[in-house]
Amino acid sequence: MASNYVQDGQVIDYLAGGTITSNQVVAIGNVLGVALTNIASGKTGSVALSGVFTVPKVTAAVIAQGDALTWDASAAKFDDKAATPATGDITGAAAVAFEAGTSSMTTLKVRFTGVPGTLT
């Protein structure tokens, strides 16, 4: 094995700037992940950068399976690709819809890619 190998990169140790709860979506720069445990402010915890998780969705959003998603930072929910991004939102390849989402759904199965999105 290469002597400079560190890990597979699917999970990152993240130093929390505020309290984070397990299952919470976490923006790390322009990459999105999901907290695997509760992380106290000022402490380090594990955040998954890839995988499929059920996460909050903007109720009115209608999403097709495979759509690139917008992370609405102010609502702390995913929105459809047609959403107009605001400051702090992340768009692009950071997360895609693993399933279709109707306007009545409050959660959605989302695949986190570990790929940087665009931070507005």
C-alpha positions as CSV (number, residue, x, y, z in Angstrom):
1,M,0.0,0.0,0.0
2,A,1.2,3.5,-0.7
3,S,3.0,5.0,2.3
4,N,1.0,8.3,2.0
5,Y,-2.5,6.7,2.2
6,V,-4.6,8.2,4.9
7,Q,-8.2,6.9,4.5
8,D,-10.9,6.3,1.9
9,G,-12.3,9.8,2.4
10,Q,-15.9,8.9,2.9
11,V,-15.9,10.2,6.5
12,I,-14.2,13.4,7.7
13,D,-13.3,14.5,11.2
14,Y,-15.1,17.9,11.5
15,L,-14.5,20.6,14.2
16,A,-17.9,22.0,15.0
17,G,-18.4,25.7,15.2
18,G,-21.8,25.2,16.9
19,T,-23.7,22.3,18.3
20,I,-24.5,19.6,15.6
21,T,-27.0,16.8,16.1
22,S,-26.6,13.3,14.6
23,N,-28.3,13.1,11.1
24,Q,-27.9,16.8,10.6
25,V,-26.7,18.0,7.2
26,V,-23.4,19.8,7.5
27,A,-21.9,22.2,5.0
28,I,-18.1,22.1,5.1
29,G,-17.0,24.8,2.7
30,N,-18.8,23.8,-0.5
31,V,-19.1,20.1,0.3
32,L,-22.1,18.6,2.1
33,G,-22.2,15.7,4.5
34,V,-24.2,14.2,7.3
35,A,-23.2,14.1,11.0
36,L,-22.9,10.5,12.1
37,T,-23.0,11.5,15.8
38,N,-23.9,14.5,18.0
39,I,-21.0,17.0,17.9
40,A,-20.7,19.6,20.7
41,S,-19.6,23.1,19.8
42,G,-15.8,23.2,19.7
43,K,-15.5,19.4,19.5
44,T,-14.6,17.1,16.6
45,G,-16.9,14.4,15.3
46,S,-17.5,12.3,12.2
47,V,-19.3,13.6,9.1
48,A,-20.1,11.3,6.2
49,L,-19.3,12.9,2.8
50,S,-20.8,10.2,0.7
51,G,-23.7,7.8,0.9
52,V,-27.5,7.9,0.9
53,F,-29.4,9.5,3.8
54,T,-33.0,10.6,4.4
55,V,-32.8,14.3,5.0
56,P,-35.2,17.3,5.2
57,K,-36.8,18.6,2.0
58,V,-38.6,21.9,1.2
59,T,-42.2,20.7,1.3
60,A,-43.3,22.5,-1.9
61,A,-40.3,21.2,-4.0
62,V,-41.1,18.7,-6.7
63,I,-37.9,16.7,-7.4
64,A,-37.2,14.1,-10.1
65,Q,-35.0,11.1,-9.2
66,G,-31.4,11.9,-10.2
67,D,-31.8,15.7,-10.0
68,A,-29.0,17.8,-8.7
69,L,-30.3,19.5,-5.6
70,T,-30.0,22.9,-3.9
71,W,-29.1,23.0,-0.2
72,D,-31.2,25.8,1.2
73,A,-28.9,26.9,4.1
74,S,-31.5,29.2,5.7
75,A,-34.2,26.6,5.7
76,A,-31.7,23.7,6.4
77,K,-33.5,21.7,3.8
78,F,-33.0,20.5,0.2
79,D,-34.8,22.2,-2.6
80,D,-35.2,21.4,-6.3
81,K,-32.7,22.5,-9.0
82,A,-35.0,25.3,-10.1
83,A,-34.7,27.1,-6.7
84,T,-33.0,30.5,-6.8
85,P,-30.0,30.2,-4.5
86,A,-29.4,32.7,-1.8
87,T,-26.2,33.5,0.1
88,G,-24.9,30.3,1.8
89,D,-26.8,27.9,-0.4
90,I,-24.9,25.1,-2.1
91,T,-25.9,24.0,-5.6
92,G,-24.5,21.6,-8.2
93,A,-23.1,18.1,-7.8
94,A,-22.8,18.0,-4.0
95,A,-26.0,16.0,-3.6
96,V,-28.5,14.3,-6.0
97,A,-32.0,13.0,-5.4
98,F,-31.9,9.2,-4.8
99,E,-35.7,9.1,-5.2
100,A,-38.4,11.4,-6.7
101,G,-39.9,13.9,-4.3
102,T,-43.5,15.1,-4.3
103,S,-44.7,18.5,-2.9
104,S,-46.3,16.7,0.1
105,M,-43.0,15.0,1.2
106,T,-41.0,16.6,4.0
107,T,-38.0,14.3,3.7
108,L,-36.1,12.9,0.7
109,K,-33.5,10.1,0.2
110,V,-30.4,12.0,-1.0
111,R,-27.1,10.7,-2.3
112,F,-24.2,12.8,-1.0
113,T,-21.4,12.7,-3.5
114,G,-18.4,14.2,-1.7
115,V,-18.0,16.4,-4.8
116,P,-17.8,20.1,-4.1
117,G,-20.9,22.1,-5.1
118,T,-21.1,25.8,-5.8
119,L,-21.4,27.9,-2.6
120,T,-23.4,31.1,-3.2
